[in-house]
Amino acid sequence: MLLSSHIHNIYISSDNISSFQTMDITGRRNILNIPISVPFGDLIIDQRFSTHDYIDVSNRSFSTINLRLSDSHNNTIDLNNSDWSCSIIFISI
């Protein structure tokens, strides 16, 4: 994913999968904050994982999941038709 050099964090948010537990002070429903620690033009790989990283989606059903990438000013990041990927794992607790 290529980004401009002034972006220091990428926020992944979703209106339909997140909850009020994931809302930040701006009202954004962030699922994940990814710090950018590579130079401009390099591939961004976030491999942080914690057993506490989960969102309770019990009693909900989805036909689609909408994800949004934004910067720290809540501006949608334009990927200029570049591909990106992520993994979402649903487990029963």
Steps between C-alpha positions, in 0.01 A plus 500: 500500500656830396421800714618855518788568735291713738279212618628352826202277588233318304166442667275215387140570591163346427151624567342157485750276680627729775319606810498783751780312678731592210402866466775760545463858622413622149208256472687281253440128548854371462570134478875543483766771506804408290812708567705569187861413576638452148626758252270642232440245224580191711254220569310539827459176694338509843566178688402618847262259667351479844250258648315813614446621142140409439165660431182341630272447201267255669132526412582669168488374146684640200447477130789741437774657707608853413851608593643850474865607511562848638779720633521669840284788370224254400566554128432195286828371356498489120684187390487600132350162405774310685407173666519440872402209718423407857378196687196490724451186705166418661508261793244379744582585860 
